[in-house]
Amino acid sequence: MIEAGLYTRLNTQLTGIGGRIYPKTMPQNVTLPAVTYELISDPRGNTHQGPDGTVEARYQVTAWSQSYQQAKTLSLQVKNALQGYRGPMGTGVAVASIFAAGGRDLFDDDLRIFYVASDFFINYKET
């Protein structure tokens, strides 16, 4: 499952967040900074013979912080951890490439926190 591999990759590469990496949403009253990730889409490859096991998944990885500068720094760490990676990512997943597809700086008025949402295309083969 690629999500387990994505979590492991982020957890081993990011500093200063103490494993605060969550699928989709953060727990209530979480300590910041933190990171969330979620699947946006995952179209499967096909040939005339049927599915070929390839996937081009788009994931959004979001860096959250009380300060704009810290959210930007964490977002850059995320990009450095993922951009250009190839190799295993989770059980039965061989990543061919990861590339950044862009991002945006945001602010949550209710929570009064900054976040940078970045999209990544992860091309992989399920084995």
ChimeraX attribute file (.defattr): number of C-alpha atoms within 10 A of each C-alpha:
attribute: neighborCount
match mode: 1-to-1
recipient: residues
	/A:1	11
	/A:2	19
	/A:3	16
	/A:4	12
	/A:5	16
	/A:6	17
	/A:7	19
	/A:8	15
	/A:9	18
	/A:10	21
	/A:11	18
	/A:12	11
	/A:13	12
	/A:14	20
	/A:15	12
	/A:16	10
	/A:17	14
	/A:18	13
	/A:19	15
	/A:20	18
	/A:21	23
	/A:22	16
	/A:23	14
	/A:24	14
	/A:25	12
	/A:26	17
	/A:27	9
	/A:28	6
	/A:29	6
	/A:30	9
	/A:31	14
	/A:32	19
	/A:33	21
	/A:34	21
	/A:35	30
	/A:36	18
	/A:37	22
	/A:38	16
	/A:39	15
	/A:40	12
	/A:41	13
	/A:42	15
	/A:43	10
	/A:44	14
	/A:45	13
	/A:46	12
	/A:47	8
	/A:48	6
	/A:49	6
	/A:50	8
	/A:51	11
	/A:52	13
	/A:53	13
	/A:54	20
	/A:55	21
	/A:56	20
	/A:57	18
	/A:58	21
	/A:59	21
	/A:60	21
	/A:61	25
	/A:62	26
	/A:63	26
	/A:64	27
	/A:65	22
	/A:66	16
	/A:67	14
	/A:68	17
	/A:69	12
	/A:70	18
	/A:71	26
	/A:72	19
	/A:73	14
	/A:74	25
	/A:75	24
	/A:76	16
	/A:77	16
	/A:78	23
	/A:79	20
	/A:80	15
	/A:81	16
	/A:82	21
	/A:83	16
	/A:84	13
	/A:85	16
	/A:86	15
	/A:87	11
	/A:88	16
	/A:89	20
	/A:90	17
	/A:91	13
	/A:92	13
	/A:93	17
	/A:94	18
	/A:95	21
	/A:96	17
	/A:97	16
	/A:98	20
	/A:99	16
	/A:100	19
	/A:101	13
	/A:102	12
	/A:103	15
	/A:104	10
	/A:105	15
	/A:106	14
	/A:107	15
	/A:108	10
	/A:109	8
	/A:110	6
	/A:111	8
	/A:112	10
	/A:113	17
	/A:114	21
	/A:115	26
	/A:116	24
	/A:117	20
	/A:118	21
	/A:119	21
	/A:120	22
	/A:121	22
	/A:122	25
	/A:123	18
	/A:124	23
	/A:125	18
	/A:126	14
	/A:127	9
